[in-house]
Amino acid sequence: MANMKGADLIADVLIQEGIPYVFGICGHGNVGLLDALHDRRDEIKL
């Protein structure tokens, strides 16, 4: 089993649950989540 970061897990669960959009304020504390969402930009919009 490959190592997975928490941000990747959150992004995958949002996609699995059918969440089409994520809204938020970009900042230092959530850069990991933003990167994970950006990597999946074909599946979920930020």
PQR file with spaces between the fields and no chain letter, atoms N, CA, C, O and H, PARSE charges and radii, in Angstrom:
ATOM       1  N    MET     1       0.847   -1.182    0.000 -0.4000 1.5000
ATOM       2  CA   MET     1       0.000    0.000    0.000 -0.0000 2.0000
ATOM       3  C    MET     1       0.885    1.234    0.000  0.5500 1.7000
ATOM       4  O    MET     1       1.810    1.344    0.804 -0.5500 1.4000
ATOM       5  N    ALA     2       0.602    2.148   -0.891 -0.4000 1.5000
ATOM       6  CA   ALA     2       1.404    3.365   -1.016 -0.0000 2.0000
ATOM       7  C    ALA     2       1.085    4.331    0.122  0.5500 1.7000
ATOM       8  O    ALA     2      -0.033    4.362    0.637 -0.5500 1.4000
ATOM       9  H    ALA     2      -0.150    2.059   -1.544  0.4000 1.0000
ATOM      10  N    ASN     3       2.085    5.113    0.500 -0.4000 1.5000
ATOM      11  CA   ASN     3       1.862    6.153    1.500 -0.0000 2.0000
ATOM      12  C    ASN     3       1.005    7.250    0.890  0.5500 1.7000
ATOM      13  O    ASN     3       1.203    7.638   -0.261 -0.5500 1.4000
ATOM      14  H    ASN     3       2.993    5.088    0.081  0.4000 1.0000
ATOM      15  N    MET     4       0.050    7.747    1.670 -0.4000 1.5000
ATOM      16  CA   MET     4      -0.848    8.788    1.197 -0.0000 2.0000
ATOM      17  C    MET     4      -0.871    9.912    2.224  0.5500 1.7000
ATOM      18  O    MET     4      -0.976    9.659    3.424 -0.5500 1.4000
ATOM      19  H    MET     4      -0.111    7.432    2.606  0.4000 1.0000
ATOM      20  N    LYS     5      -0.774   11.137    1.759 -0.4000 1.5000
ATOM      21  CA   LYS     5      -0.868   12.291    2.649 -0.0000 2.0000
ATOM      22  C    LYS     5      -2.331   12.529    3.002  0.5500 1.7000
ATOM      23  O    LYS     5      -3.235   12.137    2.264 -0.5500 1.4000
ATOM      24  H    LYS     5      -0.689   11.342    0.784  0.4000 1.0000
ATOM      25  N    GLY     6      -2.546   13.173    4.132 -0.4000 1.5000
ATOM      26  CA   GLY     6      -3.905   13.482    4.564 -0.0000 2.0000
ATOM      27  C    GLY     6      -4.667   14.315    3.552  0.5500 1.7000
ATOM      28  O    GLY     6      -5.864   14.112    3.350 -0.5500 1.4000
ATOM      29  H    GLY     6      -1.812   13.491    4.731  0.4000 1.0000
ATOM      30  N    ALA     7      -3.978   15.254    2.914 -0.4000 1.5000
ATOM      31  CA   ALA     7      -4.624   16.107    1.915 -0.0000 2.0000
ATOM      32  C    ALA     7      -5.108   15.289    0.722  0.5500 1.7000
ATOM      33  O    ALA     7      -6.175   15.563    0.172 -0.5500 1.4000
ATOM      34  H    ALA     7      -3.005   15.419    3.078  0.4000 1.0000
ATOM      35  N    ASP     8      -4.330   14.290    0.322 -0.4000 1.5000
ATOM      36  CA   ASP     8      -4.745   13.421   -0.786 -0.0000 2.0000
ATOM      37  C    ASP     8      -5.990   12.628   -0.401  0.5500 1.7000
ATOM      38  O    ASP     8      -6.901   12.455   -1.210 -0.5500 1.4000
ATOM      39  H    ASP     8      -3.464   14.068    0.768  0.4000 1.0000
ATOM      40  N    LEU     9      -6.021   12.155    0.826 -0.4000 1.5000
ATOM      41  CA   LEU     9      -7.173   11.399    1.313 -0.0000 2.0000
ATOM      42  C    LEU     9      -8.426   12.275    1.318  0.5500 1.7000
ATOM      43  O    LEU     9      -9.490   11.842    0.876 -0.5500 1.4000
ATOM      44  H    LEU     9      -5.281   12.295    1.483  0.4000 1.0000
ATOM      45  N    ILE    10      -8.301   13.501    1.814 -0.4000 1.5000
ATOM      46  CA   ILE    10      -9.443   14.421    1.844 -0.0000 2.0000
ATOM      47  C    ILE    10      -9.945   14.697    0.429  0.5500 1.7000
ATOM      48  O    ILE    10     -11.150   14.648    0.181 -0.5500 1.4000
ATOM      49  H    ILE    10      -7.437   13.853    2.173  0.4000 1.0000
ATOM      50  N    ALA    11      -9.040   14.984   -0.491 -0.4000 1.5000
ATOM      51  CA   ALA    11      -9.427   15.258   -1.876 -0.0000 2.0000
ATOM      52  C    ALA    11     -10.126   14.051   -2.492  0.5500 1.7000
ATOM      53  O    ALA    11     -11.136   14.206   -3.178 -0.5500 1.4000
ATOM      54  H    ALA    11      -8.062   15.023   -0.289  0.4000 1.0000
ATOM      55  N    ASP    12      -9.606   12.869   -2.258 -0.4000 1.5000
ATOM      56  CA   ASP    12     -10.216   11.656   -2.812 -0.0000 2.0000
ATOM      57  C    ASP    12     -11.621   11.419   -2.251  0.5500 1.7000
ATOM      58  O    ASP    12     -12.525   11.029   -2.989 -0.5500 1.4000
ATOM      59  H    ASP    12      -8.786   12.743   -1.700  0.4000 1.0000
ATOM      60  N    VAL    13     -11.803   11.652   -0.958 -0.4000 1.5000
ATOM      61  CA   VAL    13     -13.122   11.458   -0.349 -0.0000 2.0000
ATOM      62  C    VAL    13     -14.113   12.487   -0.893  0.5500 1.7000
ATOM      63  O    VAL    13     -15.263   12.144   -1.168 -0.5500 1.4000
ATOM      64  H    VAL    13     -11.068   11.969   -0.358  0.4000 1.0000
ATOM      65  N    LEU    14     -13.691   13.727   -1.051 -0.4000 1.5000
ATOM      66  CA   LEU    14     -14.579   14.742   -1.626 -0.0000 2.0000
ATOM      67  C    LEU    14     -15.039   14.330   -3.021  0.5500 1.7000
ATOM      68  O    LEU    14     -16.212   14.484   -3.360 -0.5500 1.4000
ATOM      69  H    LEU    14     -12.757   14.005   -0.828  0.4000 1.0000
ATOM      70  N    ILE    15     -14.128   13.812   -3.819 -0.4000 1.5000
ATOM      71  CA   ILE    15     -14.457   13.361   -5.175 -0.0000 2.0000
ATOM      72  C    ILE    15     -15.395   12.158   -5.118  0.5500 1.7000
ATOM      73  O    ILE    15     -16.377   12.102   -5.858 -0.5500 1.4000
ATOM      74  H    ILE    15     -13.175   13.687   -3.543  0.4000 1.0000
ATOM      75  N    GLN    16     -15.099   11.201   -4.249 -0.4000 1.5000
ATOM      76  CA   GLN    16     -15.943   10.002   -4.122 -0.0000 2.0000
ATOM      77  C    GLN    16     -17.366   10.353   -3.697  0.5500 1.7000
ATOM      78  O    GLN    16     -18.321    9.683   -4.092 -0.5500 1.4000
ATOM      79  H    GLN    16     -14.301   11.246   -3.648  0.4000 1.0000
ATOM      80  N    GLU    17     -17.503   11.397   -2.896 -0.4000 1.5000
ATOM      81  CA   GLU    17     -18.823   11.816   -2.419 -0.0000 2.0000
ATOM      82  C    GLU    17     -19.555   12.695   -3.436  0.5500 1.7000
ATOM      83  O    GLU    17     -20.689   13.108   -3.196 -0.5500 1.4000
ATOM      84  H    GLU    17     -16.728   11.941   -2.575  0.4000 1.0000
ATOM      85  N    GLY    18     -18.916   12.980   -4.558 -0.4000 1.5000
ATOM      86  CA   GLY    18     -19.568   13.745   -5.620 -0.0000 2.0000
ATOM      87  C    GLY    18     -19.569   15.246   -5.411  0.5500 1.7000
ATOM      88  O    GLY    18     -20.398   15.952   -5.986 -0.5500 1.4000
ATOM      89  H    GLY    18     -17.994   12.644   -4.753  0.4000 1.0000
ATOM      90  N    ILE    19     -18.652   15.741   -4.596 -0.4000 1.5000
ATOM      91  CA   ILE    19     -18.550   17.181   -4.360 -0.0000 2.0000
ATOM      92  C    ILE    19     -17.919   17.814   -5.602  0.5500 1.7000
ATOM      93  O    ILE    19     -16.779   17.489   -5.936 -0.5500 1.4000
ATOM      94  H    ILE    19     -17.979   15.167   -4.129  0.4000 1.0000
ATOM      95  N    PRO    20     -18.639   18.722   -6.303 -0.5600 1.5000
ATOM      96  CA   PRO    20     -18.093   19.271   -7.546  0.2800 2.0000
ATOM      97  C    PRO    20     -17.164   20.467   -7.346  0.5500 1.7000
ATOM      98  O    PRO    20     -16.276   20.704   -8.164 -0.5500 1.4000
ATOM      99  N    TYR    21     -17.364   21.228   -6.257 -0.4000 1.5000
ATOM     100  CA   TYR    21     -16.602   22.455   -6.042 -0.0000 2.0000
ATOM     101  C    TYR    21     -16.115   22.540   -4.603  0.5500 1.7000
ATOM     102  O    TYR    21     -16.764   22.039   -3.685 -0.5500 1.4000
ATOM     103  H    TYR    21     -18.085   21.036   -5.592  0.4000 1.0000
ATOM     104  N    VAL    22     -14.960   23.181   -4.417 -0.4000 1.5000
ATOM     105  CA   VAL    22     -14.438   23.478   -3.088 -0.0000 2.0000
ATOM     106  C    VAL    22     -14.144   24.970   -3.050  0.5500 1.7000
ATOM     107  O    VAL    22     -13.430   25.488   -3.908 -0.5500 1.4000
ATOM     108  H    VAL    22     -14.432   23.587   -5.162  0.4000 1.0000
ATOM     109  N    PHE    23     -14.692   25.660   -2.056 -0.4000 1.5000
ATOM     110  CA   PHE    23     -14.467   27.083   -1.881 -0.0000 2.0000
ATOM     111  C    PHE    23     -13.640   27.294   -0.623  0.5500 1.7000
ATOM     112  O    PHE    23     -13.784   26.552    0.349 -0.5500 1.4000
ATOM     113  H    PHE    23     -15.271   25.239   -1.358  0.4000 1.0000
ATOM     114  N    GLY    24     -12.783   28.291   -0.636 -0.4000 1.5000
ATOM     115  CA   GLY    24     -11.994   28.587    0.542 -0.0000 2.0000
ATOM     116  C    GLY    24     -11.013   29.707    0.282  0.5500 1.7000
ATOM     117  O    GLY    24     -10.902   30.211   -0.836 -0.5500 1.4000
ATOM     118  H    GLY    24     -12.666   28.894   -1.426  0.4000 1.0000
ATOM     119  N    ILE    25     -10.318   30.082    1.305 -0.4000 1.5000
ATOM     120  CA   ILE    25      -9.307   31.126    1.214 -0.0000 2.0000
ATOM     121  C    ILE    25      -7.947   30.444    1.232  0.5500 1.7000
ATOM     122  O    ILE    25      -7.621   29.692    2.150 -0.5500 1.4000
ATOM     123  H    ILE    25     -10.408   29.673    2.213  0.4000 1.0000
ATOM     124  N    CYS    26      -7.168   30.719    0.209 -0.4000 1.5000
ATOM     125  CA   CYS    26      -5.832   30.117    0.099 -0.0000 2.0000
ATOM     126  C    CYS    26      -4.915   30.722    1.152  0.5500 1.7000
ATOM     127  O    CYS    26      -4.947   31.927    1.405 -0.5500 1.4000
ATOM     128  H    CYS    26      -7.432   31.330   -0.537  0.4000 1.0000
ATOM     129  N    GLY    27      -4.112   29.884    1.751 -0.4000 1.5000
ATOM     130  CA   GLY    27      -3.175   30.368    2.748 -0.0000 2.0000
ATOM     131  C    GLY    27      -2.139   29.316    3.085  0.5500 1.7000
ATOM     132  O    GLY    27      -2.186   28.190    2.590 -0.5500 1.4000
ATOM     133  H    GLY    27      -4.086   28.905    1.546  0.4000 1.0000
ATOM     134  N    HIS    28      -1.217   29.698    3.923 -0.4000 1.5000
ATOM     135  CA   HIS    28      -0.092   28.845    4.285 -0.0000 2.0000
ATOM     136  C    HIS    28      -0.559   27.533    4.916  0.5500 1.7000
ATOM     137  O    HIS    28       0.033   26.486    4.654 -0.5500 1.4000
ATOM     138  H    HIS    28      -1.179   30.613    4.324  0.4000 1.0000
ATOM     139  N    GLY    29      -1.596   27.568    5.733 -0.4000 1.5000
ATOM     140  CA   GLY    29      -2.034   26.387    6.465 -0.0000 2.0000
ATOM     141  C    GLY    29      -2.725   25.321    5.636  0.5500 1.7000
ATOM     142  O    GLY    29      -2.852   24.182    6.084 -0.5500 1.4000
ATOM     143  H    GLY    29      -2.077   28.419    5.946  0.4000 1.0000
ATOM     144  N    ASN    30      -3.175   25.665    4.436 -0.4000 1.5000
ATOM     145  CA   ASN    30      -3.897   24.681    3.635 -0.0000 2.0000
ATOM     146  C    ASN    30      -3.273   24.454    2.260  0.5500 1.7000
ATOM     147  O    ASN    30      -3.950   23.997    1.339 -0.5500 1.4000
ATOM     148  H    ASN    30      -3.072   26.591    4.072  0.4000 1.0000
ATOM     149  N    VAL    31      -2.011   24.767    2.122 -0.4000 1.5000
ATOM     150  CA   VAL    31      -1.319   24.597    0.842 -0.0000 2.0000
ATOM     151  C    VAL    31      -1.305   23.134    0.405  0.5500 1.7000
ATOM     152  O    VAL    31      -1.444   22.850   -0.785 -0.5500 1.4000
ATOM     153  H    VAL    31      -1.461   25.138    2.870  0.4000 1.0000
ATOM     154  N    GLY    32      -1.144   22.217    1.327 -0.4000 1.5000
ATOM     155  CA   GLY    32      -1.135   20.794    0.975 -0.0000 2.0000
ATOM     156  C    GLY    32      -2.454   20.357    0.366  0.5500 1.7000
ATOM     157  O    GLY    32      -2.475   19.624   -0.623 -0.5500 1.4000
ATOM     158  H    GLY    32      -1.031   22.447    2.294  0.4000 1.0000
ATOM     159  N    LEU    33      -3.560   20.809    0.958 -0.4000 1.5000
ATOM     160  CA   LEU    33      -4.878   20.475    0.419 -0.0000 2.0000
ATOM     161  C    LEU    33      -5.074   21.123   -0.947  0.5500 1.7000
ATOM     162  O    LEU    33      -5.617   20.495   -1.856 -0.5500 1.4000
ATOM     163  H    LEU    33      -3.543   21.405    1.761  0.4000 1.0000
ATOM     164  N    LEU    34      -4.644   22.351   -1.098 -0.4000 1.5000
ATOM     165  CA   LEU    34      -4.761   23.026   -2.396 -0.0000 2.0000
ATOM     166  C    LEU    34      -3.972   22.281   -3.464  0.5500 1.7000
ATOM     167  O    LEU    34      -4.443   22.132   -4.591 -0.5500 1.4000
ATOM     168  H    LEU    34      -4.203   22.861   -0.360  0.4000 1.0000
ATOM     169  N    ASP    35      -2.788   21.818   -3.124 -0.4000 1.5000
ATOM     170  CA   ASP    35      -1.982   21.042   -4.078 -0.0000 2.0000
ATOM     171  C    ASP    35      -2.692   19.746   -4.466  0.5500 1.7000
ATOM     172  O    ASP    35      -2.711   19.373   -5.640 -0.5500 1.4000
ATOM     173  H    ASP    35      -2.405   21.939   -2.208  0.4000 1.0000
ATOM     174  N    ALA    36      -3.271   19.064   -3.486 -0.4000 1.5000
ATOM     175  CA   ALA    36      -3.971   17.806   -3.765 -0.0000 2.0000
ATOM     176  C    ALA    36      -5.184   18.048   -4.653  0.5500 1.7000
ATOM     177  O    ALA    36      -5.455   17.264   -5.563 -0.5500 1.4000
ATOM     178  H    ALA    36      -3.255   19.366   -2.533  0.4000 1.0000
ATOM     179  N    LEU    37      -5.916   19.129   -4.393 -0.4000 1.5000
ATOM     180  CA   LEU    37      -7.074   19.461   -5.225 -0.0000 2.0000
ATOM     181  C    LEU    37      -6.635   19.857   -6.634  0.5500 1.7000
ATOM     182  O    LEU    37      -7.279   19.494   -7.618 -0.5500 1.4000
ATOM     183  H    LEU    37      -5.696   19.766   -3.654  0.4000 1.0000
ATOM     184  N    HIS    38      -5.552   20.592   -6.720 -0.4000 1.5000
ATOM     185  CA   HIS    38      -5.036   21.000   -8.036 -0.0000 2.0000
ATOM     186  C    HIS    38      -4.620   19.782   -8.856  0.5500 1.7000
ATOM     187  O    HIS    38      -4.836   19.744  -10.067 -0.5500 1.4000
ATOM     188  H    HIS    38      -5.029   20.888   -5.921  0.4000 1.0000
ATOM     189  N    ASP    39      -4.032   18.798   -8.206 -0.4000 1.5000
ATOM     190  CA   ASP    39      -3.628   17.571   -8.902 -0.0000 2.0000
ATOM     191  C    ASP    39      -4.830   16.811   -9.463  0.5500 1.7000
ATOM     192  O    ASP    39      -4.690   16.008  -10.385 -0.5500 1.4000
ATOM     193  H    ASP    39      -3.857   18.828   -7.221  0.4000 1.0000
ATOM     194  N    ARG    40      -6.007   17.072   -8.902 -0.4000 1.5000
ATOM     195  CA   ARG    40      -7.237   16.384   -9.335 -0.0000 2.0000
ATOM     196  C    ARG    40      -8.200   17.355  -10.012  0.5500 1.7000
ATOM     197  O    ARG    40      -9.413   17.147   -9.973 -0.5500 1.4000
ATOM     198  H    ARG    40      -6.121   17.725   -8.153  0.4000 1.0000
ATOM     199  N    ARG    41      -7.681   18.404  -10.628 -0.4000 1.5000
ATOM     200  CA   ARG    41      -8.503   19.481  -11.179 -0.0000 2.0000
ATOM     201  C    ARG    41      -9.474   19.042  -12.269  0.5500 1.7000
ATOM     202  O    ARG    41     -10.423   19.766  -12.569 -0.5500 1.4000
ATOM     203  H    ARG    41      -6.696   18.573  -10.660  0.4000 1.0000
ATOM     204  N    ASP    42      -9.259   17.878  -12.866 -0.4000 1.5000
ATOM     205  CA   ASP    42     -10.214   17.367  -13.850 -0.0000 2.0000
ATOM     206  C    ASP    42     -11.444   16.754  -13.177  0.5500 1.7000
ATOM     207  O    ASP    42     -12.470   16.542  -13.823 -0.5500 1.4000
ATOM     208  H    ASP    42      -8.487   17.290  -12.622  0.4000 1.0000
ATOM     209  N    GLU    43     -11.334   16.470  -11.876 -0.4000 1.5000
ATOM     210  CA   GLU    43     -12.419   15.801  -11.152 -0.0000 2.0000
ATOM     211  C    GLU    43     -13.147   16.709  -10.170  0.5500 1.7000
ATOM     212  O    GLU    43     -14.294   16.439   -9.813 -0.5500 1.4000
ATOM     213  H    GLU    43     -10.500   16.642  -11.351  0.4000 1.0000
ATOM     214  N    ILE    44     -12.492   17.784   -9.729 -0.4000 1.5000
ATOM     215  CA   ILE    44     -13.084   18.693   -8.746 -0.0000 2.0000
ATOM     216  C    ILE    44     -12.542   20.088   -9.018  0.5500 1.7000
ATOM     217  O    ILE    44     -11.374   20.250   -9.371 -0.5500 1.4000
ATOM     218  H    ILE    44     -11.561   18.003  -10.019  0.4000 1.0000
ATOM     219  N    LYS    45     -13.390   21.088   -8.854 -0.4000 1.5000
ATOM     220  CA   LYS    45     -13.007   22.473   -9.154 -0.0000 2.0000
ATOM     221  C    LYS    45     -12.723   23.225   -7.872  0.5500 1.7000
ATOM     222  O    LYS    45     -13.435   23.080   -6.879 -0.5500 1.4000
ATOM     223  H    LYS    45     -14.339   20.956   -8.567  0.4000 1.0000
ATOM     224  N    LEU    46     -11.676   24.028   -7.905 -0.4000 1.5000
ATOM     225  CA   LEU    46     -11.272   24.832   -6.755 -0.0000 2.0000
ATOM     226  C    LEU    46     -11.495   26.283   -7.078  0.5500 1.7000
ATOM     227  O    LEU    46     -11.222   27.150   -6.247 -0.5500 1.4000
ATOM     228  H    LEU    46     -11.097   24.146   -8.712  0.4000 1.0000
